[in-house]
Amino acid sequence: MPKLKTHRGAKKRFHITASGKVKRGHSHARHILTKKTAKRKRKLDQNVLVSAADVAKVKAMLPYA
């Protein structure tokens, strides 16, 4: 069997936790921040889990994670 390639974009965006869950960051937190409220910017800074519907897709892109 040939080795599987890791999706390089997914590697930079997702992390697998020790229990096997998939963490992701938020978008819209890099620029044009002056019009966004402090509360919204704080929420965008927090990592969250990938939704259950997308976990299989992400794990398929990260075969050795």
PQR file of N, CA, C, O and H, with PARSE charges and radii, in Angstrom:
ATOM      1  N   MET A   1       0.845  -1.193   0.000 -0.4000 1.5000
ATOM      2  CA  MET A   1       0.000   0.000   0.000 -0.0000 2.0000
ATOM      3  C   MET A   1       0.886   1.250   0.000  0.5500 1.7000
ATOM      4  O   MET A   1       1.854   1.325   0.757 -0.5500 1.4000
ATOM      5  N   PRO A   2       0.557   2.220  -0.841 -0.5600 1.5000
ATOM      6  CA  PRO A   2       1.320   3.468  -0.799  0.2800 2.0000
ATOM      7  C   PRO A   2       0.932   4.298   0.424  0.5500 1.7000
ATOM      8  O   PRO A   2      -0.151   4.153   0.991 -0.5500 1.4000
ATOM      9  N   LYS A   3       1.850   5.160   0.799 -0.4000 1.5000
ATOM     10  CA  LYS A   3       1.552   6.057   1.919 -0.0000 2.0000
ATOM     11  C   LYS A   3       0.526   7.092   1.493  0.5500 1.7000
ATOM     12  O   LYS A   3       0.475   7.478   0.325 -0.5500 1.4000
ATOM     13  H   LYS A   3       2.730   5.278   0.338  0.4000 1.0000
ATOM     14  N   LEU A   4      -0.289   7.542   2.436 -0.4000 1.5000
ATOM     15  CA  LEU A   4      -1.288   8.568   2.162 -0.0000 2.0000
ATOM     16  C   LEU A   4      -0.694   9.935   2.422  0.5500 1.7000
ATOM     17  O   LEU A   4       0.082  10.117   3.360 -0.5500 1.4000
ATOM     18  H   LEU A   4      -0.247   7.228   3.385  0.4000 1.0000
ATOM     19  N   LYS A   5      -1.059  10.894   1.593 -0.4000 1.5000
ATOM     20  CA  LYS A   5      -0.570  12.253   1.794 -0.0000 2.0000
ATOM     21  C   LYS A   5      -1.525  13.026   2.699  0.5500 1.7000
ATOM     22  O   LYS A   5      -2.745  12.912   2.586 -0.5500 1.4000
ATOM     23  H   LYS A   5      -1.690  10.746   0.831  0.4000 1.0000
ATOM     24  N   THR A   6      -0.939  13.815   3.597 -0.4000 1.5000
ATOM     25  CA  THR A   6      -1.711  14.709   4.453 -0.0000 2.0000
ATOM     26  C   THR A   6      -2.118  15.936   3.645  0.5500 1.7000
ATOM     27  O   THR A   6      -1.310  16.477   2.890 -0.5500 1.4000
ATOM     28  H   THR A   6       0.052  13.908   3.689  0.4000 1.0000
ATOM     29  N   HIS A   7      -3.349  16.373   3.795 -0.4000 1.5000
ATOM     30  CA  HIS A   7      -3.817  17.601   3.152 -0.0000 2.0000
ATOM     31  C   HIS A   7      -3.156  18.776   3.869  0.5500 1.7000
ATOM     32  O   HIS A   7      -3.421  19.011   5.048 -0.5500 1.4000
ATOM     33  H   HIS A   7      -4.006  15.933   4.409  0.4000 1.0000
ATOM     34  N   ARG A   8      -2.302  19.509   3.169 -0.4000 1.5000
ATOM     35  CA  ARG A   8      -1.468  20.521   3.823 -0.0000 2.0000
ATOM     36  C   ARG A   8      -2.297  21.675   4.388  0.5500 1.7000
ATOM     37  O   ARG A   8      -1.939  22.239   5.422 -0.5500 1.4000
ATOM     38  H   ARG A   8      -2.087  19.318   2.211  0.4000 1.0000
ATOM     39  N   GLY A   9      -3.391  22.031   3.727 -0.4000 1.5000
ATOM     40  CA  GLY A   9      -4.251  23.091   4.240 -0.0000 2.0000
ATOM     41  C   GLY A   9      -4.935  22.665   5.527  0.5500 1.7000
ATOM     42  O   GLY A   9      -5.070  23.459   6.457 -0.5500 1.4000
ATOM     43  H   GLY A   9      -3.681  21.573   2.887  0.4000 1.0000
ATOM     44  N   ALA A  10      -5.372  21.393   5.581 -0.4000 1.5000
ATOM     45  CA  ALA A  10      -6.037  20.886   6.777 -0.0000 2.0000
ATOM     46  C   ALA A  10      -5.060  20.793   7.939  0.5500 1.7000
ATOM     47  O   ALA A  10      -5.426  21.050   9.085 -0.5500 1.4000
ATOM     48  H   ALA A  10      -5.262  20.748   4.826  0.4000 1.0000
ATOM     49  N   LYS A  11      -3.822  20.427   7.646 -0.4000 1.5000
ATOM     50  CA  LYS A  11      -2.806  20.308   8.702 -0.0000 2.0000
ATOM     51  C   LYS A  11      -2.613  21.639   9.424  0.5500 1.7000
ATOM     52  O   LYS A  11      -2.382  21.670  10.633 -0.5500 1.4000
ATOM     53  H   LYS A  11      -3.524  20.217   6.714  0.4000 1.0000
ATOM     54  N   LYS A  12      -2.707  22.734   8.676 -0.4000 1.5000
ATOM     55  CA  LYS A  12      -2.503  24.059   9.262 -0.0000 2.0000
ATOM     56  C   LYS A  12      -3.731  24.565  10.020  0.5500 1.7000
ATOM     57  O   LYS A  12      -3.614  25.464  10.853 -0.5500 1.4000
ATOM     58  H   LYS A  12      -2.894  22.708   7.694  0.4000 1.0000
ATOM     59  N   ARG A  13      -4.905  23.999   9.741 -0.4000 1.5000
ATOM     60  CA  ARG A  13      -6.145  24.538  10.296 -0.0000 2.0000
ATOM     61  C   ARG A  13      -6.763  23.718  11.420  0.5500 1.7000
ATOM     62  O   ARG A  13      -7.516  24.253  12.234 -0.5500 1.4000
ATOM     63  H   ARG A  13      -5.001  23.269   9.065  0.4000 1.0000
ATOM     64  N   PHE A  14      -6.452  22.425  11.475 -0.4000 1.5000
ATOM     65  CA  PHE A  14      -7.105  21.551  12.448 -0.0000 2.0000
ATOM     66  C   PHE A  14      -6.095  20.848  13.328  0.5500 1.7000
ATOM     67  O   PHE A  14      -4.968  20.581  12.911 -0.5500 1.4000
ATOM     68  H   PHE A  14      -5.840  21.990  10.814  0.4000 1.0000
ATOM     69  N   HIS A  15      -6.512  20.547  14.569 -0.4000 1.5000
ATOM     70  CA  HIS A  15      -5.677  19.797  15.498 -0.0000 2.0000
ATOM     71  C   HIS A  15      -6.531  18.712  16.134  0.5500 1.7000
ATOM     72  O   HIS A  15      -7.692  18.940  16.471 -0.5500 1.4000
ATOM     73  H   HIS A  15      -7.428  20.764  14.908  0.4000 1.0000
ATOM     74  N   ILE A  16      -5.940  17.521  16.295 -0.4000 1.5000
ATOM     75  CA  ILE A  16      -6.641  16.411  16.921 -0.0000 2.0000
ATOM     76  C   ILE A  16      -6.281  16.401  18.408  0.5500 1.7000
ATOM     77  O   ILE A  16      -5.103  16.458  18.763 -0.5500 1.4000
ATOM     78  H   ILE A  16      -4.997  17.336  16.021  0.4000 1.0000
ATOM     79  N   THR A  17      -7.291  16.327  19.275 -0.4000 1.5000
ATOM     80  CA  THR A  17      -7.038  16.288  20.716 -0.0000 2.0000
ATOM     81  C   THR A  17      -6.641  14.869  21.120  0.5500 1.7000
ATOM     82  O   THR A  17      -6.720  13.941  20.315 -0.5500 1.4000
ATOM     83  H   THR A  17      -8.247  16.280  18.986  0.4000 1.0000
ATOM     84  N   ALA A  18      -6.215  14.710  22.367 -0.4000 1.5000
ATOM     85  CA  ALA A  18      -5.796  13.396  22.860 -0.0000 2.0000
ATOM     86  C   ALA A  18      -6.942  12.395  22.846  0.5500 1.7000
ATOM     87  O   ALA A  18      -6.715  11.194  22.697 -0.5500 1.4000
ATOM     88  H   ALA A  18      -6.150  15.463  23.021  0.4000 1.0000
ATOM     89  N   SER A  19      -8.167  12.877  22.999 -0.4000 1.5000
ATOM     90  CA  SER A  19      -9.324  11.973  23.002 -0.0000 2.0000
ATOM     91  C   SER A  19      -9.886  11.758  21.595  0.5500 1.7000
ATOM     92  O   SER A  19     -10.884  11.056  21.432 -0.5500 1.4000
ATOM     93  H   SER A  19      -8.351  13.852  23.120  0.4000 1.0000
ATOM     94  N   GLY A  20      -9.258  12.352  20.578 -0.4000 1.5000
ATOM     95  CA  GLY A  20      -9.673  12.116  19.204 -0.0000 2.0000
ATOM     96  C   GLY A  20     -10.627  13.140  18.625  0.5500 1.7000
ATOM     97  O   GLY A  20     -11.069  12.994  17.485 -0.5500 1.4000
ATOM     98  H   GLY A  20      -8.447  12.922  20.710  0.4000 1.0000
ATOM     99  N   LYS A  21     -10.955  14.177  19.389 -0.4000 1.5000
ATOM    100  CA  LYS A  21     -11.828  15.227  18.858 -0.0000 2.0000
ATOM    101  C   LYS A  21     -11.007  16.156  17.962  0.5500 1.7000
ATOM    102  O   LYS A  21      -9.778  16.175  18.027 -0.5500 1.4000
ATOM    103  H   LYS A  21     -10.596  14.296  20.315  0.4000 1.0000
ATOM    104  N   VAL A  22     -11.704  16.919  17.129 -0.4000 1.5000
ATOM    105  CA  VAL A  22     -11.016  17.806  16.191 -0.0000 2.0000
ATOM    106  C   VAL A  22     -11.302  19.249  16.569  0.5500 1.7000
ATOM    107  O   VAL A  22     -12.459  19.661  16.660 -0.5500 1.4000
ATOM    108  H   VAL A  22     -12.702  16.903  17.076  0.4000 1.0000
ATOM    109  N   LYS A  23     -10.220  20.030  16.792 -0.4000 1.5000
ATOM    110  CA  LYS A  23     -10.359  21.437  17.141 -0.0000 2.0000
ATOM    111  C   LYS A  23     -10.095  22.299  15.925  0.5500 1.7000
ATOM    112  O   LYS A  23      -9.335  21.925  15.032 -0.5500 1.4000
ATOM    113  H   LYS A  23      -9.281  19.696  16.719  0.4000 1.0000
ATOM    114  N   ARG A  24     -10.737  23.465  15.902 -0.4000 1.5000
ATOM    115  CA  ARG A  24     -10.523  24.424  14.824 -0.0000 2.0000
ATOM    116  C   ARG A  24     -10.551  25.830  15.396  0.5500 1.7000
ATOM    117  O   ARG A  24     -11.052  26.053  16.499 -0.5500 1.4000
ATOM    118  H   ARG A  24     -11.354  23.769  16.627  0.4000 1.0000
ATOM    119  N   GLY A  25     -10.011  26.772  14.640 -0.4000 1.5000
ATOM    120  CA  GLY A  25     -10.098  28.172  15.014 -0.0000 2.0000
ATOM    121  C   GLY A  25     -11.254  28.833  14.278  0.5500 1.7000
ATOM    122  O   GLY A  25     -11.961  28.188  13.503 -0.5500 1.4000
ATOM    123  H   GLY A  25      -9.605  26.591  13.745  0.4000 1.0000
ATOM    124  N   HIS A  26     -11.438  30.121  14.528 -0.4000 1.5000
ATOM    125  CA  HIS A  26     -12.484  30.883  13.854 -0.0000 2.0000
ATOM    126  C   HIS A  26     -11.888  31.723  12.736  0.5500 1.7000
ATOM    127  O   HIS A  26     -10.721  32.114  12.784 -0.5500 1.4000
ATOM    128  H   HIS A  26     -10.864  30.644  15.158  0.4000 1.0000
ATOM    129  N   SER A  27     -12.704  31.991  11.736 -0.4000 1.5000
ATOM    130  CA  SER A  27     -12.313  32.920  10.687 -0.0000 2.0000
ATOM    131  C   SER A  27     -12.739  34.335  11.089  0.5500 1.7000
ATOM    132  O   SER A  27     -13.351  34.527  12.139 -0.5500 1.4000
ATOM    133  H   SER A  27     -13.652  31.674  11.696  0.4000 1.0000
ATOM    134  N   HIS A  28     -12.419  35.304  10.267 -0.4000 1.5000
ATOM    135  CA  HIS A  28     -12.802  36.722  10.453 -0.0000 2.0000
ATOM    136  C   HIS A  28     -12.118  37.373  11.658  0.5500 1.7000
ATOM    137  O   HIS A  28     -12.665  38.314  12.233 -0.5500 1.4000
ATOM    138  H   HIS A  28     -11.921  35.148   9.414  0.4000 1.0000
ATOM    139  N   ALA A  29     -10.955  36.901  12.044 -0.4000 1.5000
ATOM    140  CA  ALA A  29     -10.293  37.472  13.222 -0.0000 2.0000
ATOM    141  C   ALA A  29      -8.940  38.083  12.884  0.5500 1.7000
ATOM    142  O   ALA A  29      -8.157  38.363  13.792 -0.5500 1.4000
ATOM    143  H   ALA A  29     -10.511  36.137  11.577  0.4000 1.0000
ATOM    144  N   ARG A  30      -8.642  38.298  11.610 -0.4000 1.5000
ATOM    145  CA  ARG A  30      -7.301  38.739  11.224 -0.0000 2.0000
ATOM    146  C   ARG A  30      -7.190  40.219  10.867  0.5500 1.7000
ATOM    147  O   ARG A  30      -6.173  40.850  11.152 -0.5500 1.4000
ATOM    148  H   ARG A  30      -9.278  38.071  10.872  0.4000 1.0000
ATOM    149  N   HIS A  31      -8.209  40.765  10.257 -0.4000 1.5000
ATOM    150  CA  HIS A  31      -8.143  42.183   9.890 -0.0000 2.0000
ATOM    151  C   HIS A  31      -9.553  42.744   9.853  0.5500 1.7000
ATOM    152  O   HIS A  31     -10.529  42.015  10.027 -0.5500 1.4000
ATOM    153  H   HIS A  31      -9.036  40.252  10.025  0.4000 1.0000
ATOM    154  N   ILE A  32      -9.649  44.061   9.624 -0.4000 1.5000
ATOM    155  CA  ILE A  32     -10.927  44.790   9.708 -0.0000 2.0000
ATOM    156  C   ILE A  32     -11.555  44.542  11.078  0.5500 1.7000
ATOM    157  O   ILE A  32     -12.721  44.159  11.175 -0.5500 1.4000
ATOM    158  H   ILE A  32      -8.856  44.654   9.483  0.4000 1.0000
ATOM    159  N   LEU A  33     -10.784  44.760  12.119 -0.4000 1.5000
ATOM    160  CA  LEU A  33     -11.245  44.466  13.475 -0.0000 2.0000
ATOM    161  C   LEU A  33     -11.875  45.668  14.164  0.5500 1.7000
ATOM    162  O   LEU A  33     -12.510  45.517  15.208 -0.5500 1.4000
ATOM    163  H   LEU A  33      -9.837  45.071  12.040  0.4000 1.0000
ATOM    164  N   THR A  34     -11.709  46.861  13.595 -0.4000 1.5000
ATOM    165  CA  THR A  34     -12.205  48.058  14.276 -0.0000 2.0000
ATOM    166  C   THR A  34     -13.726  48.098  14.351  0.5500 1.7000
ATOM    167  O   THR A  34     -14.283  48.637  15.307 -0.5500 1.4000
ATOM    168  H   THR A  34     -11.193  46.984  12.748  0.4000 1.0000
ATOM    169  N   LYS A  35     -14.401  47.536  13.357 -0.4000 1.5000
ATOM    170  CA  LYS A  35     -15.870  47.572  13.364 -0.0000 2.0000
ATOM    171  C   LYS A  35     -16.481  46.447  14.190  0.5500 1.7000
ATOM    172  O   LYS A  35     -17.692  46.435  14.411 -0.5500 1.4000
ATOM    173  H   LYS A  35     -13.948  47.098  12.581  0.4000 1.0000
ATOM    174  N   LYS A  36     -15.669  45.505  14.648 -0.4000 1.5000
ATOM    175  CA  LYS A  36     -16.182  44.375  15.422 -0.0000 2.0000
ATOM    176  C   LYS A  36     -16.119  44.689  16.913  0.5500 1.7000
ATOM    177  O   LYS A  36     -15.171  45.317  17.384 -0.5500 1.4000
ATOM    178  H   LYS A  36     -14.685  45.514  14.469  0.4000 1.0000
ATOM    179  N   THR A  37     -17.120  44.253  17.640 -0.4000 1.5000
ATOM    180  CA  THR A  37     -17.163  44.531  19.077 -0.0000 2.0000
ATOM    181  C   THR A  37     -16.111  43.702  19.807  0.5500 1.7000
ATOM    182  O   THR A  37     -15.643  42.683  19.299 -0.5500 1.4000
ATOM    183  H   THR A  37     -17.890  43.743  17.258  0.4000 1.0000
ATOM    184  N   ALA A  38     -15.747  44.154  21.002 -0.4000 1.5000
ATOM    185  CA  ALA A  38     -14.756  43.437  21.810 -0.0000 2.0000
ATOM    186  C   ALA A  38     -15.238  42.035  22.131  0.5500 1.7000
ATOM    187  O   ALA A  38     -14.454  41.086  22.127 -0.5500 1.4000
ATOM    188  H   ALA A  38     -16.127  44.982  21.415  0.4000 1.0000
ATOM    189  N   LYS A  39     -16.524  41.903  22.408 -0.4000 1.5000
ATOM    190  CA  LYS A  39     -17.097  40.586  22.712 -0.0000 2.0000
ATOM    191  C   LYS A  39     -16.949  39.639  21.519  0.5500 1.7000
ATOM    192  O   LYS A  39     -16.585  38.474  21.676 -0.5500 1.4000
ATOM    193  H   LYS A  39     -17.161  42.673  22.410  0.4000 1.0000
ATOM    194  N   ARG A  40     -17.235  40.155  20.336 -0.4000 1.5000
ATOM    195  CA  ARG A  40     -17.134  39.328  19.128 -0.0000 2.0000
ATOM    196  C   ARG A  40     -15.690  38.909  18.873  0.5500 1.7000
ATOM    197  O   ARG A  40     -15.431  37.767  18.493 -0.5500 1.4000
ATOM    198  H   ARG A  40     -17.530  41.102  20.207  0.4000 1.0000
ATOM    199  N   LYS A  41     -14.751  39.828  19.079 -0.4000 1.5000
ATOM    200  CA  LYS A  41     -13.335  39.511  18.860 -0.0000 2.0000
ATOM    201  C   LYS A  41     -12.836  38.485  19.873  0.5500 1.7000
ATOM    202  O   LYS A  41     -12.038  37.614  19.528 -0.5500 1.4000
ATOM    203  H   LYS A  41     -14.961  40.756  19.388  0.4000 1.0000
ATOM    204  N   ARG A  42     -13.299  38.581  21.117 -0.4000 1.5000
ATOM    205  CA  ARG A  42     -12.935  37.587  22.135 -0.0000 2.0000
ATOM    206  C   ARG A  42     -13.436  36.203  21.741  0.5500 1.7000
ATOM    207  O   ARG A  42     -12.711  35.216  21.869 -0.5500 1.4000
ATOM    208  H   ARG A  42     -13.948  39.289  21.397  0.4000 1.0000
ATOM    209  N   LYS A  43     -14.674  36.132  21.261 -0.4000 1.5000
ATOM    210  CA  LYS A  43     -15.252  34.847  20.864 -0.0000 2.0000
ATOM    211  C   LYS A  43     -14.498  34.253  19.669  0.5500 1.7000
ATOM    212  O   LYS A  43     -14.301  33.040  19.603 -0.5500 1.4000
ATOM    213  H   LYS A  43     -15.263  36.933  21.157  0.4000 1.0000
ATOM    214  N   LEU A  44     -14.081  35.094  18.736 -0.4000 1.5000
ATOM    215  CA  LEU A  44     -13.357  34.613  17.560 -0.0000 2.0000
ATOM    216  C   LEU A  44     -11.978  34.075  17.920  0.5500 1.7000
ATOM    217  O   LEU A  44     -11.410  33.275  17.176 -0.5500 1.4000
ATOM    218  H   LEU A  44     -14.241  36.080  18.789  0.4000 1.0000
ATOM    219  N   ASP A  45     -11.435  34.508  19.061 -0.4000 1.5000
ATOM    220  CA  ASP A  45     -10.103  34.084  19.476 -0.0000 2.0000
ATOM    221  C   ASP A  45     -10.103  32.688  20.083  0.5500 1.7000
ATOM    222  O   ASP A  45      -9.043  32.077  20.215 -0.5500 1.4000
ATOM    223  H   ASP A  45     -11.897  35.157  19.665  0.4000 1.0000
ATOM    224  N   GLN A  46     -11.277  32.169  20.456 -0.4000 1.5000
ATOM    225  CA  GLN A  46     -11.363  30.875  21.127 -0.0000 2.0000
ATOM    226  C   GLN A  46     -11.449  29.733  20.109  0.5500 1.7000
ATOM    227  O   GLN A  46     -12.083  29.862  19.062 -0.5500 1.4000
ATOM    228  H   GLN A  46     -12.139  32.665  20.348  0.4000 1.0000
ATOM    229  N   ASN A  47     -10.803  28.626  20.436 -0.4000 1.5000
ATOM    230  CA  ASN A  47     -10.903  27.433  19.602 -0.0000 2.0000
ATOM    231  C   ASN A  47     -12.174  26.670  19.957  0.5500 1.7000
ATOM    232  O   ASN A  47     -12.615  26.688  21.106 -0.5500 1.4000
ATOM    233  H   ASN A  47     -10.288  28.521  21.286  0.4000 1.0000
ATOM    234  N   VAL A  48     -12.757  26.006  18.974 -0.4000 1.5000
ATOM    235  CA  VAL A  48     -13.967  25.216  19.189 -0.0000 2.0000
ATOM    236  C   VAL A  48     -13.797  23.865  18.497  0.5500 1.7000
ATOM    237  O   VAL A  48     -12.854  23.667  17.730 -0.5500 1.4000
ATOM    238  H   VAL A  48     -12.399  25.991  18.041  0.4000 1.0000
ATOM    239  N   LEU A  49     -14.706  22.947  18.769 -0.4000 1.5000
ATOM    240  CA  LEU A  49     -14.669  21.632  18.138 -0.0000 2.0000
ATOM    241  C   LEU A  49     -15.364  21.689  16.782  0.5500 1.7000
ATOM    242  O   LEU A  49     -16.320  22.440  16.584 -0.5500 1.4000
ATOM    243  H   LEU A  49     -15.472  23.108  19.392  0.4000 1.0000
ATOM    244  N   VAL A  50     -14.869  20.890  15.868 -0.4000 1.5000
ATOM    245  CA  VAL A  50     -15.502  20.765  14.552 -0.0000 2.0000
ATOM    246  C   VAL A  50     -16.835  20.054  14.730  0.5500 1.7000
ATOM    247  O   VAL A  50     -16.946  19.155  15.563 -0.5500 1.4000
ATOM    248  H   VAL A  50     -14.093  20.281  16.029  0.4000 1.0000
ATOM    249  N   SER A  51     -17.841  20.440  13.968 -0.4000 1.5000
ATOM    250  CA  SER A  51     -19.158  19.830  14.092 -0.0000 2.0000
ATOM    251  C   SER A  51     -19.093  18.349  13.741  0.5500 1.7000
ATOM    252  O   SER A  51     -18.254  17.919  12.950 -0.5500 1.4000
ATOM    253  H   SER A  51     -17.750  21.171  13.291  0.4000 1.0000
ATOM    254  N   ALA A  52     -19.990  17.581  14.341 -0.4000 1.5000
ATOM    255  CA  ALA A  52     -19.991  16.126  14.171 -0.0000 2.0000
ATOM    256  C   ALA A  52     -20.121  15.727  12.707  0.5500 1.7000
ATOM    257  O   ALA A  52     -19.573  14.705  12.293 -0.5500 1.4000
ATOM    258  H   ALA A  52     -20.672  17.930  14.984  0.4000 1.0000
ATOM    259  N   ALA A  53     -20.842  16.522  11.918 -0.4000 1.5000
ATOM    260  CA  ALA A  53     -21.053  16.193  10.510 -0.0000 2.0000
ATOM    261  C   ALA A  53     -19.766  16.284   9.693  0.5500 1.7000
ATOM    262  O   ALA A  53     -19.654  15.637   8.652 -0.5500 1.4000
ATOM    263  H   ALA A  53     -21.288  17.352  12.253  0.4000 1.0000
ATOM    264  N   ASP A  54     -18.791  17.079  10.150 -0.4000 1.5000
ATOM    265  CA  ASP A  54     -17.573  17.310   9.376 -0.0000 2.0000
ATOM    266  C   ASP A  54     -16.351  16.567   9.912  0.5500 1.7000
ATOM    267  O   ASP A  54     -15.297  16.588   9.277 -0.5500 1.4000
ATOM    268  H   ASP A  54     -18.882  17.604  10.996  0.4000 1.0000
ATOM    269  N   VAL A  55     -16.471  15.916  11.058 -0.4000 1.5000
ATOM    270  CA  VAL A  55     -15.303  15.269  11.676 -0.0000 2.0000
ATOM    271  C   VAL A  55     -14.705  14.213  10.758  0.5500 1.7000
ATOM    272  O   VAL A  55     -13.483  14.146  10.626 -0.5500 1.4000
ATOM    273  H   VAL A  55     -17.327  15.899  11.574  0.4000 1.0000
ATOM    274  N   ALA A  56     -15.523  13.392  10.124 -0.4000 1.5000
ATOM    275  CA  ALA A  56     -15.013  12.323   9.262 -0.0000 2.0000
ATOM    276  C   ALA A  56     -14.234  12.889   8.083  0.5500 1.7000
ATOM    277  O   ALA A  56     -13.211  12.330   7.688 -0.5500 1.4000
ATOM    278  H   ALA A  56     -16.516  13.446  10.232  0.4000 1.0000
ATOM    279  N   LYS A  57     -14.714  13.999   7.519 -0.4000 1.5000
ATOM    280  CA  LYS A  57     -14.023  14.614   6.380 -0.0000 2.0000
ATOM    281  C   LYS A  57     -12.648  15.120   6.793  0.5500 1.7000
ATOM    282  O   LYS A  57     -11.664  14.927   6.080 -0.5500 1.4000
ATOM    283  H   LYS A  57     -15.545  14.453   7.840  0.4000 1.0000
ATOM    284  N   VAL A  58     -12.589  15.774   7.957 -0.4000 1.5000
ATOM    285  CA  VAL A  58     -11.320  16.330   8.432 -0.0000 2.0000
ATOM    286  C   VAL A  58     -10.339  15.212   8.747  0.5500 1.7000
ATOM    287  O   VAL A  58      -9.166  15.294   8.383 -0.5500 1.4000
ATOM    288  H   VAL A  58     -13.389  15.932   8.537  0.4000 1.0000
ATOM    289  N   LYS A  59     -10.809  14.170   9.419 -0.4000 1.5000
ATOM    290  CA  LYS A  59      -9.912  13.061   9.773 -0.0000 2.0000
ATOM    291  C   LYS A  59      -9.403  12.342   8.535  0.5500 1.7000
ATOM    292  O   LYS A  59      -8.290  11.816   8.552 -0.5500 1.4000
ATOM    293  H   LYS A  59     -11.762  14.103   9.714  0.4000 1.0000
ATOM    294  N   ALA A  60     -10.183  12.303   7.464 -0.4000 1.5000
ATOM    295  CA  ALA A  60      -9.729  11.697   6.227 -0.0000 2.0000
ATOM    296  C   ALA A  60      -8.587  12.499   5.608  0.5500 1.7000
ATOM    297  O   ALA A  60      -7.714  11.935   4.949 -0.5500 1.4000
ATOM    298  H   ALA A  60     -11.087  12.731   7.451  0.4000 1.0000
ATOM    299  N   MET A  61      -8.595  13.815   5.821 -0.4000 1.5000
ATOM    300  CA  MET A  61      -7.525  14.660   5.296 -0.0000 2.0000
ATOM    301  C   MET A  61      -6.270  14.603   6.157  0.5500 1.7000
ATOM    302  O   MET A  61      -5.197  15.015   5.716 -0.5500 1.4000
ATOM    303  H   MET A  61      -9.305  14.273   6.356  0.4000 1.0000
ATOM    304  N   LEU A  62      -6.397  14.092   7.388 -0.4000 1.5000
ATOM    305  CA  LEU A  62      -5.262  13.994   8.309 -0.0000 2.0000
ATOM    306  C   LEU A  62      -5.056  12.530   8.694  0.5500 1.7000
ATOM    307  O   LEU A  62      -5.339  12.153   9.831 -0.5500 1.4000
ATOM    308  H   LEU A  62      -7.268  13.757   7.745  0.4000 1.0000
ATOM    309  N   PRO A  63      -4.566  11.693   7.766 -0.5600 1.5000
ATOM    310  CA  PRO A  63      -4.536  10.258   8.025  0.2800 2.0000
ATOM    311  C   PRO A  63      -3.602   9.830   9.143  0.5500 1.7000
ATOM    312  O   PRO A  63      -3.823   8.774   9.736 -0.5500 1.4000
ATOM    313  N   TYR A  64      -2.575  10.596   9.457 -0.4000 1.5000
ATOM    314  CA  TYR A  64      -1.620  10.169  10.487 -0.0000 2.0000
ATOM    315  C   TYR A  64      -1.693  11.015  11.743  0.5500 1.7000
ATOM    316  O   TYR A  64      -0.797  10.937  12.584 -0.5500 1.4000
ATOM    317  H   TYR A  64      -2.395  11.454   8.976  0.4000 1.0000
ATOM    318  N   ALA A  65      -2.737  11.822  11.893 -0.4000 1.5000
ATOM    319  CA  ALA A  65      -2.877  12.693  13.070 -0.0000 2.0000
ATOM    320  C   ALA A  65      -3.421  11.911  14.251  0.5500 1.7000
ATOM    321  O   ALA A  65      -3.607  12.472  15.331 -0.5500 1.4000
ATOM    322  H   ALA A  65      -3.464  11.885  11.209  0.4000 1.0000
TER
END
